[in-house]
Every structure is written in C-alpha cells, then in structure tokens.
Amino acid sequence: QQSVAIDLPQKALIWEDDNAKVWISYNDPRYLEKRHNIVGCEEVIAKIEKALAGITKSAAGK
C-alpha cells in the first residue's frame, strides 16, 4: 500500500524522563501492517521486527 510511505522511513524516538530513565519508542511493524492493510509482506515485516528488536536491545545495553 502506498499509504505506508507516511510512516516510512521507520523512526525511533529516544528520550530521558525526569527520573533519568531512558525510553525507546517506535511504531511496531505489525501495527503498520494493519494500519495500511499490507498483504503479502510477512517475511519482510518479520525481518524488520527482528532488526528493530536487536537495535533496541543494543541501544538499551542488553
């Protein structure tokens, strides 16, 4: 679906709250899949999920 372009490229928001806790947020690829009625991209979405999970864990030092 062309409408997914409104949410791409994938972005992440990283911020620190008043208690010095750092947060990482991004739109889950499954949410984008449903939001834009994407069909037939299961393998690509799974790869994106895995990549985002790895990046998030690495950034969080886990």
mmCIF file of the N, C-alpha and C atoms, coordinates in Angstrom:
data_MODEL
# 
_entry.id   MODEL 
# 
loop_
_atom_site.group_PDB 
_atom_site.id 
_atom_site.type_symbol 
_atom_site.label_atom_id 
_atom_site.label_alt_id 
_atom_site.label_comp_id 
_atom_site.label_asym_id 
_atom_site.label_entity_id 
_atom_site.label_seq_id 
_atom_site.pdbx_PDB_ins_code 
_atom_site.Cartn_x 
_atom_site.Cartn_y 
_atom_site.Cartn_z 
_atom_site.occupancy 
_atom_site.B_iso_or_equiv 
_atom_site.pdbx_formal_charge 
_atom_site.auth_seq_id 
_atom_site.auth_comp_id 
_atom_site.auth_asym_id 
_atom_site.auth_atom_id 
_atom_site.pdbx_PDB_model_num 
ATOM 1   N N  . GLN A 1 1  ? 0.833  -1.186  0.000  1.00 0.00 ? 1  GLN A N  1 
ATOM 2   C CA . GLN A 1 1  ? 0.000  0.000   0.000  1.00 0.00 ? 1  GLN A CA 1 
ATOM 3   C C  . GLN A 1 1  ? 0.876  1.247   0.000  1.00 0.00 ? 1  GLN A C  1 
ATOM 4   N N  . GLN A 1 2  ? 0.555  2.158   -0.847 1.00 0.00 ? 2  GLN A N  1 
ATOM 5   C CA . GLN A 1 2  ? 1.323  3.403   -0.928 1.00 0.00 ? 2  GLN A CA 1 
ATOM 6   C C  . GLN A 1 2  ? 1.199  4.251   0.332  1.00 0.00 ? 2  GLN A C  1 
ATOM 7   N N  . SER A 1 3  ? 0.105  4.108   1.055  1.00 0.00 ? 3  SER A N  1 
ATOM 8   C CA . SER A 1 3  ? -0.099 4.940   2.247  1.00 0.00 ? 3  SER A CA 1 
ATOM 9   C C  . SER A 1 3  ? 0.958  4.700   3.323  1.00 0.00 ? 3  SER A C  1 
ATOM 10  N N  . VAL A 1 4  ? 1.628  3.558   3.298  1.00 0.00 ? 4  VAL A N  1 
ATOM 11  C CA . VAL A 1 4  ? 2.660  3.275   4.300  1.00 0.00 ? 4  VAL A CA 1 
ATOM 12  C C  . VAL A 1 4  ? 3.811  4.278   4.211  1.00 0.00 ? 4  VAL A C  1 
ATOM 13  N N  . ALA A 1 5  ? 3.944  4.947   3.085  1.00 0.00 ? 5  ALA A N  1 
ATOM 14  C CA . ALA A 1 5  ? 5.014  5.940   2.923  1.00 0.00 ? 5  ALA A CA 1 
ATOM 15  C C  . ALA A 1 5  ? 4.919  7.061   3.959  1.00 0.00 ? 5  ALA A C  1 
ATOM 16  N N  . ILE A 1 6  ? 3.727  7.314   4.494  1.00 0.00 ? 6  ILE A N  1 
ATOM 17  C CA . ILE A 1 6  ? 3.565  8.349   5.521  1.00 0.00 ? 6  ILE A CA 1 
ATOM 18  C C  . ILE A 1 6  ? 4.333  7.973   6.798  1.00 0.00 ? 6  ILE A C  1 
ATOM 19  N N  . ASP A 1 7  ? 4.540  6.676   7.014  1.00 0.00 ? 7  ASP A N  1 
ATOM 20  C CA . ASP A 1 7  ? 5.218  6.187   8.215  1.00 0.00 ? 7  ASP A CA 1 
ATOM 21  C C  . ASP A 1 7  ? 6.649  5.720   7.949  1.00 0.00 ? 7  ASP A C  1 
ATOM 22  N N  . LEU A 1 8  ? 7.114  5.884   6.737  1.00 0.00 ? 8  LEU A N  1 
ATOM 23  C CA . LEU A 1 8  ? 8.471  5.456   6.390  1.00 0.00 ? 8  LEU A CA 1 
ATOM 24  C C  . LEU A 1 8  ? 9.312  6.656   6.007  1.00 0.00 ? 8  LEU A C  1 
ATOM 25  N N  . PRO A 1 9  ? 10.598 6.633   6.240  1.00 0.00 ? 9  PRO A N  1 
ATOM 26  C CA . PRO A 1 9  ? 11.338 5.523   6.822  1.00 0.00 ? 9  PRO A CA 1 
ATOM 27  C C  . PRO A 1 9  ? 10.986 5.334   8.297  1.00 0.00 ? 9  PRO A C  1 
ATOM 28  N N  . GLN A 1 10 ? 11.228 4.132   8.764  1.00 0.00 ? 10 GLN A N  1 
ATOM 29  C CA . GLN A 1 10 ? 10.959 3.795   10.161 1.00 0.00 ? 10 GLN A CA 1 
ATOM 30  C C  . GLN A 1 10 ? 11.779 4.722   11.048 1.00 0.00 ? 10 GLN A C  1 
ATOM 31  N N  . LYS A 1 11 ? 11.162 5.212   12.099 1.00 0.00 ? 11 LYS A N  1 
ATOM 32  C CA . LYS A 1 11 ? 11.834 6.131   13.012 1.00 0.00 ? 11 LYS A CA 1 
ATOM 33  C C  . LYS A 1 11 ? 11.755 5.607   14.443 1.00 0.00 ? 11 LYS A C  1 
ATOM 34  N N  . ALA A 1 12 ? 12.664 6.058   15.268 1.00 0.00 ? 12 ALA A N  1 
ATOM 35  C CA . ALA A 1 12 ? 12.630 5.731   16.693 1.00 0.00 ? 12 ALA A CA 1 
ATOM 36  C C  . ALA A 1 12 ? 12.761 7.030   17.482 1.00 0.00 ? 12 ALA A C  1 
ATOM 37  N N  . LEU A 1 13 ? 12.072 7.078   18.589 1.00 0.00 ? 13 LEU A N  1 
ATOM 38  C CA . LEU A 1 13 ? 12.141 8.226   19.493 1.00 0.00 ? 13 LEU A CA 1 
ATOM 39  C C  . LEU A 1 13 ? 12.840 7.758   20.769 1.00 0.00 ? 13 LEU A C  1 
ATOM 40  N N  . ILE A 1 14 ? 13.915 8.418   21.129 1.00 0.00 ? 14 ILE A N  1 
ATOM 41  C CA . ILE A 1 14 ? 14.664 8.073   22.330 1.00 0.00 ? 14 ILE A CA 1 
ATOM 42  C C  . ILE A 1 14 ? 14.712 9.317   23.208 1.00 0.00 ? 14 ILE A C  1 
ATOM 43  N N  . TRP A 1 15 ? 14.280 9.160   24.452 1.00 0.00 ? 15 TRP A N  1 
ATOM 44  C CA . TRP A 1 15 ? 14.277 10.316  25.348 1.00 0.00 ? 15 TRP A CA 1 
ATOM 45  C C  . TRP A 1 15 ? 14.509 9.869   26.785 1.00 0.00 ? 15 TRP A C  1 
ATOM 46  N N  . GLU A 1 16 ? 14.904 10.830  27.608 1.00 0.00 ? 16 GLU A N  1 
ATOM 47  C CA . GLU A 1 16 ? 15.159 10.589  29.019 1.00 0.00 ? 16 GLU A CA 1 
ATOM 48  C C  . GLU A 1 16 ? 14.118 11.343  29.838 1.00 0.00 ? 16 GLU A C  1 
ATOM 49  N N  . ASP A 1 17 ? 13.519 10.644  30.802 1.00 0.00 ? 17 ASP A N  1 
ATOM 50  C CA . ASP A 1 17 ? 12.496 11.296  31.615 1.00 0.00 ? 17 ASP A CA 1 
ATOM 51  C C  . ASP A 1 17 ? 13.132 12.010  32.813 1.00 0.00 ? 17 ASP A C  1 
ATOM 52  N N  . ASP A 1 18 ? 12.297 12.594  33.657 1.00 0.00 ? 18 ASP A N  1 
ATOM 53  C CA . ASP A 1 18 ? 12.775 13.375  34.807 1.00 0.00 ? 18 ASP A CA 1 
ATOM 54  C C  . ASP A 1 18 ? 13.516 12.526  35.839 1.00 0.00 ? 18 ASP A C  1 
ATOM 55  N N  . ASN A 1 19 ? 13.327 11.206  35.775 1.00 0.00 ? 19 ASN A N  1 
ATOM 56  C CA . ASN A 1 19 ? 14.000 10.297  36.706 1.00 0.00 ? 19 ASN A CA 1 
ATOM 57  C C  . ASN A 1 19 ? 15.256 9.680   36.094 1.00 0.00 ? 19 ASN A C  1 
ATOM 58  N N  . ALA A 1 20 ? 15.704 10.236  34.982 1.00 0.00 ? 20 ALA A N  1 
ATOM 59  C CA . ALA A 1 20 ? 16.905 9.786   34.263 1.00 0.00 ? 20 ALA A CA 1 
ATOM 60  C C  . ALA A 1 20 ? 16.734 8.400   33.643 1.00 0.00 ? 20 ALA A C  1 
ATOM 61  N N  . LYS A 1 21 ? 15.488 7.980   33.461 1.00 0.00 ? 21 LYS A N  1 
ATOM 62  C CA . LYS A 1 21 ? 15.225 6.713   32.775 1.00 0.00 ? 21 LYS A CA 1 
ATOM 63  C C  . LYS A 1 21 ? 15.101 7.004   31.281 1.00 0.00 ? 21 LYS A C  1 
ATOM 64  N N  . VAL A 1 22 ? 15.770 6.192   30.479 1.00 0.00 ? 22 VAL A N  1 
ATOM 65  C CA . VAL A 1 22 ? 15.761 6.381   29.034 1.00 0.00 ? 22 VAL A CA 1 
ATOM 66  C C  . VAL A 1 22 ? 14.707 5.471   28.409 1.00 0.00 ? 22 VAL A C  1 
ATOM 67  N N  . TRP A 1 23 ? 13.952 6.029   27.481 1.00 0.00 ? 23 TRP A N  1 
ATOM 68  C CA . TRP A 1 23 ? 12.874 5.317   26.804 1.00 0.00 ? 23 TRP A CA 1 
ATOM 69  C C  . TRP A 1 23 ? 13.150 5.265   25.303 1.00 0.00 ? 23 TRP A C  1 
ATOM 70  N N  . ILE A 1 24 ? 12.784 4.154   24.687 1.00 0.00 ? 24 ILE A N  1 
ATOM 71  C CA . ILE A 1 24 ? 12.901 3.981   23.241 1.00 0.00 ? 24 ILE A CA 1 
ATOM 72  C C  . ILE A 1 24 ? 11.524 3.576   22.724 1.00 0.00 ? 24 ILE A C  1 
ATOM 73  N N  . SER A 1 25 ? 11.011 4.329   21.758 1.00 0.00 ? 25 SER A N  1 
ATOM 74  C CA . SER A 1 25 ? 9.685  4.040   21.199 1.00 0.00 ? 25 SER A CA 1 
ATOM 75  C C  . SER A 1 25 ? 9.748  4.057   19.677 1.00 0.00 ? 25 SER A C  1 
ATOM 76  N N  . TYR A 1 26 ? 8.938  3.207   19.074 1.00 0.00 ? 26 TYR A N  1 
ATOM 77  C CA . TYR A 1 26 ? 8.792  3.205   17.617 1.00 0.00 ? 26 TYR A CA 1 
ATOM 78  C C  . TYR A 1 26 ? 7.474  2.530   17.277 1.00 0.00 ? 26 TYR A C  1 
ATOM 79  N N  . ASN A 1 27 ? 6.990  2.771   16.077 1.00 0.00 ? 27 ASN A N  1 
ATOM 80  C CA . ASN A 1 27 ? 5.774  2.106   15.624 1.00 0.00 ? 27 ASN A CA 1 
ATOM 81  C C  . ASN A 1 27 ? 6.102  0.661   15.269 1.00 0.00 ? 27 ASN A C  1 
ATOM 82  N N  . ASP A 1 28 ? 5.413  -0.249  15.909 1.00 0.00 ? 28 ASP A N  1 
ATOM 83  C CA . ASP A 1 28 ? 5.613  -1.672  15.658 1.00 0.00 ? 28 ASP A CA 1 
ATOM 84  C C  . ASP A 1 28 ? 5.263  -1.998  14.203 1.00 0.00 ? 28 ASP A C  1 
ATOM 85  N N  . PRO A 1 29 ? 6.090  -2.771  13.527 1.00 0.00 ? 29 PRO A N  1 
ATOM 86  C CA . PRO A 1 29 ? 5.795  -3.127  12.138 1.00 0.00 ? 29 PRO A CA 1 
ATOM 87  C C  . PRO A 1 29 ? 4.432  -3.812  11.965 1.00 0.00 ? 29 PRO A C  1 
ATOM 88  N N  . ARG A 1 30 ? 3.989  -4.564  12.957 1.00 0.00 ? 30 ARG A N  1 
ATOM 89  C CA . ARG A 1 30 ? 2.663  -5.217  12.864 1.00 0.00 ? 30 ARG A CA 1 
ATOM 90  C C  . ARG A 1 30 ? 1.546  -4.168  12.897 1.00 0.00 ? 30 ARG A C  1 
ATOM 91  N N  . TYR A 1 31 ? 1.750  -3.130  13.681 1.00 0.00 ? 31 TYR A N  1 
ATOM 92  C CA . TYR A 1 31 ? 0.789  -2.027  13.698 1.00 0.00 ? 31 TYR A CA 1 
ATOM 93  C C  . TYR A 1 31 ? 0.716  -1.381  12.318 1.00 0.00 ? 31 TYR A C  1 
ATOM 94  N N  . LEU A 1 32 ? 1.875  -1.115  11.718 1.00 0.00 ? 32 LEU A N  1 
ATOM 95  C CA . LEU A 1 32 ? 1.897  -0.505  10.388 1.00 0.00 ? 32 LEU A CA 1 
ATOM 96  C C  . LEU A 1 32 ? 1.268  -1.429  9.351  1.00 0.00 ? 32 LEU A C  1 
ATOM 97  N N  . GLU A 1 33 ? 1.499  -2.721  9.502  1.00 0.00 ? 33 GLU A N  1 
ATOM 98  C CA . GLU A 1 33 ? 0.900  -3.704  8.591  1.00 0.00 ? 33 GLU A CA 1 
ATOM 99  C C  . GLU A 1 33 ? -0.626 -3.603  8.623  1.00 0.00 ? 33 GLU A C  1 
ATOM 100 N N  . LYS A 1 34 ? -1.180 -3.536  9.817  1.00 0.00 ? 34 LYS A N  1 
ATOM 101 C CA . LYS A 1 34 ? -2.641 -3.435  9.962  1.00 0.00 ? 34 LYS A CA 1 
ATOM 102 C C  . LYS A 1 34 ? -3.151 -2.059  9.544  1.00 0.00 ? 34 LYS A C  1 
ATOM 103 N N  . ARG A 1 35 ? -2.447 -1.024  9.966  1.00 0.00 ? 35 ARG A N  1 
ATOM 104 C CA . ARG A 1 35 ? -2.876 0.343   9.669  1.00 0.00 ? 35 ARG A CA 1 
ATOM 105 C C  . ARG A 1 35 ? -2.996 0.590   8.166  1.00 0.00 ? 35 ARG A C  1 
ATOM 106 N N  . HIS A 1 36 ? -2.050 0.034   7.418  1.00 0.00 ? 36 HIS A N  1 
ATOM 107 C CA . HIS A 1 36 ? -2.011 0.294   5.979  1.00 0.00 ? 36 HIS A CA 1 
ATOM 108 C C  . HIS A 1 36 ? -2.499 -0.888  5.144  1.00 0.00 ? 36 HIS A C  1 
ATOM 109 N N  . ASN A 1 37 ? -3.073 -1.881  5.823  1.00 0.00 ? 37 ASN A N  1 
ATOM 110 C CA . ASN A 1 37 ? -3.662 -3.027  5.128  1.00 0.00 ? 37 ASN A CA 1 
ATOM 111 C C  . ASN A 1 37 ? -2.650 -3.691  4.187  1.00 0.00 ? 37 ASN A C  1 
ATOM 112 N N  . ILE A 1 38 ? -1.456 -3.927  4.702  1.00 0.00 ? 38 ILE A N  1 
ATOM 113 C CA . ILE A 1 38 ? -0.381 -4.528  3.913  1.00 0.00 ? 38 ILE A CA 1 
ATOM 114 C C  . ILE A 1 38 ? -0.572 -6.037  3.877  1.00 0.00 ? 38 ILE A C  1 
ATOM 115 N N  . VAL A 1 39 ? -0.510 -6.600  2.685  1.00 0.00 ? 39 VAL A N  1 
ATOM 116 C CA . VAL A 1 39 ? -0.710 -8.038  2.494  1.00 0.00 ? 39 VAL A CA 1 
ATOM 117 C C  . VAL A 1 39 ? 0.478  -8.595  1.711  1.00 0.00 ? 39 VAL A C  1 
ATOM 118 N N  . GLY A 1 40 ? 0.906  -9.798  2.079  1.00 0.00 ? 40 GLY A N  1 
ATOM 119 C CA . GLY A 1 40 ? 1.936  -10.482 1.311  1.00 0.00 ? 40 GLY A CA 1 
ATOM 120 C C  . GLY A 1 40 ? 3.359  -10.074 1.621  1.00 0.00 ? 40 GLY A C  1 
ATOM 121 N N  . CYS A 1 41 ? 3.575  -9.440  2.750  1.00 0.00 ? 41 CYS A N  1 
ATOM 122 C CA . CYS A 1 41 ? 4.929  -8.980  3.104  1.00 0.00 ? 41 CYS A CA 1 
ATOM 123 C C  . CYS A 1 41 ? 5.384  -9.568  4.439  1.00 0.00 ? 41 CYS A C  1 
ATOM 124 N N  . GLU A 1 42 ? 4.886  -10.740 4.773  1.00 0.00 ? 42 GLU A N  1 
ATOM 125 C CA . GLU A 1 42 ? 5.168  -11.361 6.067  1.00 0.00 ? 42 GLU A CA 1 
ATOM 126 C C  . GLU A 1 42 ? 6.669  -11.483 6.335  1.00 0.00 ? 42 GLU A C  1 
ATOM 127 N N  . GLU A 1 43 ? 7.419  -11.959 5.361  1.00 0.00 ? 43 GLU A N  1 
ATOM 128 C CA . GLU A 1 43 ? 8.857  -12.166 5.548  1.00 0.00 ? 43 GLU A CA 1 
ATOM 129 C C  . GLU A 1 43 ? 9.587  -10.845 5.799  1.00 0.00 ? 43 GLU A C  1 
ATOM 130 N N  . VAL A 1 44 ? 9.236  -9.833  5.051  1.00 0.00 ? 44 VAL A N  1 
ATOM 131 C CA . VAL A 1 44 ? 9.872  -8.517  5.213  1.00 0.00 ? 44 VAL A CA 1 
ATOM 132 C C  . VAL A 1 44 ? 9.531  -7.927  6.579  1.00 0.00 ? 44 VAL A C  1 
ATOM 133 N N  . ILE A 1 45 ? 8.281  -8.020  6.977  1.00 0.00 ? 45 ILE A N  1 
ATOM 134 C CA . ILE A 1 45 ? 7.860  -7.467  8.267  1.00 0.00 ? 45 ILE A CA 1 
ATOM 135 C C  . ILE A 1 45 ? 8.550  -8.197  9.412  1.00 0.00 ? 45 ILE A C  1 
ATOM 136 N N  . ALA A 1 46 ? 8.685  -9.506  9.299  1.00 0.00 ? 46 ALA A N  1 
ATOM 137 C CA . ALA A 1 46 ? 9.392  -10.282 10.323 1.00 0.00 ? 46 ALA A CA 1 
ATOM 138 C C  . ALA A 1 46 ? 10.853 -9.843  10.428 1.00 0.00 ? 46 ALA A C  1 
ATOM 139 N N  . LYS A 1 47 ? 11.497 -9.575  9.304  1.00 0.00 ? 47 LYS A N  1 
ATOM 140 C CA . LYS A 1 47 ? 12.893 -9.108  9.312  1.00 0.00 ? 47 LYS A CA 1 
ATOM 141 C C  . LYS A 1 47 ? 13.002 -7.730  9.965  1.00 0.00 ? 47 LYS A C  1 
ATOM 142 N N  . ILE A 1 48 ? 12.050 -6.865  9.677  1.00 0.00 ? 48 ILE A N  1 
ATOM 143 C CA . ILE A 1 48 ? 12.057 -5.528  10.279 1.00 0.00 ? 48 ILE A CA 1 
ATOM 144 C C  . ILE A 1 48 ? 11.857 -5.633  11.788 1.00 0.00 ? 48 ILE A C  1 
ATOM 145 N N  . GLU A 1 49 ? 10.930 -6.491  12.213 1.00 0.00 ? 49 GLU A N  1 
ATOM 146 C CA . GLU A 1 49 ? 10.706 -6.705  13.649 1.00 0.00 ? 49 GLU A CA 1 
ATOM 147 C C  . GLU A 1 49 ? 11.993 -7.152  14.338 1.00 0.00 ? 49 GLU A C  1 
ATOM 148 N N  . LYS A 1 50 ? 12.660 -8.119  13.737 1.00 0.00 ? 50 LYS A N  1 
ATOM 149 C CA . LYS A 1 50 ? 13.893 -8.659  14.313 1.00 0.00 ? 50 LYS A CA 1 
ATOM 150 C C  . LYS A 1 50 ? 14.977 -7.581  14.378 1.00 0.00 ? 50 LYS A C  1 
ATOM 151 N N  . ALA A 1 51 ? 15.114 -6.811  13.317 1.00 0.00 ? 51 ALA A N  1 
ATOM 152 C CA . ALA A 1 51 ? 16.122 -5.746  13.292 1.00 0.00 ? 51 ALA A CA 1 
ATOM 153 C C  . ALA A 1 51 ? 15.842 -4.698  14.368 1.00 0.00 ? 51 ALA A C  1 
ATOM 154 N N  . LEU A 1 52 ? 14.587 -4.266  14.483 1.00 0.00 ? 52 LEU A N  1 
ATOM 155 C CA . LEU A 1 52 ? 14.242 -3.255  15.484 1.00 0.00 ? 52 LEU A CA 1 
ATOM 156 C C  . LEU A 1 52 ? 14.459 -3.773  16.902 1.00 0.00 ? 52 LEU A C  1 
ATOM 157 N N  . ALA A 1 53 ? 14.137 -5.040  17.132 1.00 0.00 ? 53 ALA A N  1 
ATOM 158 C CA . ALA A 1 53 ? 14.362 -5.628  18.454 1.00 0.00 ? 53 ALA A CA 1 
ATOM 159 C C  . ALA A 1 53 ? 15.850 -5.644  18.781 1.00 0.00 ? 53 ALA A C  1 
ATOM 160 N N  . GLY A 1 54 ? 16.674 -6.004  17.810 1.00 0.00 ? 54 GLY A N  1 
ATOM 161 C CA . GLY A 1 54 ? 18.119 -6.027  18.028 1.00 0.00 ? 54 GLY A CA 1 
ATOM 162 C C  . GLY A 1 54 ? 18.693 -4.646  18.283 1.00 0.00 ? 54 GLY A C  1 
ATOM 163 N N  . ILE A 1 55 ? 18.255 -3.681  17.500 1.00 0.00 ? 55 ILE A N  1 
ATOM 164 C CA . ILE A 1 55 ? 18.723 -2.304  17.676 1.00 0.00 ? 55 ILE A CA 1 
ATOM 165 C C  . ILE A 1 55 ? 18.315 -1.776  19.046 1.00 0.00 ? 55 ILE A C  1 
ATOM 166 N N  . THR A 1 56 ? 17.080 -2.044  19.436 1.00 0.00 ? 56 THR A N  1 
ATOM 167 C CA . THR A 1 56 ? 16.573 -1.578  20.728 1.00 0.00 ? 56 THR A CA 1 
ATOM 168 C C  . THR A 1 56 ? 17.351 -2.204  21.877 1.00 0.00 ? 56 THR A C  1 
ATOM 169 N N  . LYS A 1 57 ? 17.579 -3.521  21.808 1.00 0.00 ? 57 LYS A N  1 
ATOM 170 C CA . LYS A 1 57 ? 18.339 -4.197  22.867 1.00 0.00 ? 57 LYS A CA 1 
ATOM 171 C C  . LYS A 1 57 ? 19.761 -3.658  22.944 1.00 0.00 ? 57 LYS A C  1 
ATOM 172 N N  . SER A 1 58 ? 20.369 -3.454  21.800 1.00 0.00 ? 58 SER A N  1 
ATOM 173 C CA . SER A 1 58 ? 21.736 -2.929  21.768 1.00 0.00 ? 58 SER A CA 1 
ATOM 174 C C  . SER A 1 58 ? 21.795 -1.521  22.358 1.00 0.00 ? 58 SER A C  1 
ATOM 175 N N  . ALA A 1 59 ? 20.852 -0.682  21.980 1.00 0.00 ? 59 ALA A N  1 
ATOM 176 C CA . ALA A 1 59 ? 20.811 0.690   22.491 1.00 0.00 ? 59 ALA A CA 1 
ATOM 177 C C  . ALA A 1 59 ? 20.561 0.714   23.995 1.00 0.00 ? 59 ALA A C  1 
ATOM 178 N N  . ALA A 1 60 ? 19.802 -0.271  24.479 1.00 0.00 ? 60 ALA A N  1 
ATOM 179 C CA . ALA A 1 60 ? 19.489 -0.339  25.905 1.00 0.00 ? 60 ALA A CA 1 
ATOM 180 C C  . ALA A 1 60 ? 20.602 -1.021  26.702 1.00 0.00 ? 60 ALA A C  1 
ATOM 181 N N  . GLY A 1 61 ? 21.614 -1.522  25.997 1.00 0.00 ? 61 GLY A N  1 
ATOM 182 C CA . GLY A 1 61 ? 22.730 -2.169  26.675 1.00 0.00 ? 61 GLY A CA 1 
ATOM 183 C C  . GLY A 1 61 ? 22.407 -3.545  27.196 1.00 0.00 ? 61 GLY A C  1 
ATOM 184 N N  . LYS A 1 62 ? 21.485 -4.238  26.519 1.00 0.00 ? 62 LYS A N  1 
ATOM 185 C CA . LYS A 1 62 ? 21.092 -5.590  26.966 1.00 0.00 ? 62 LYS A CA 1 
ATOM 186 C C  . LYS A 1 62 ? 21.639 -6.644  26.048 1.00 0.00 ? 62 LYS A C  1 
# 
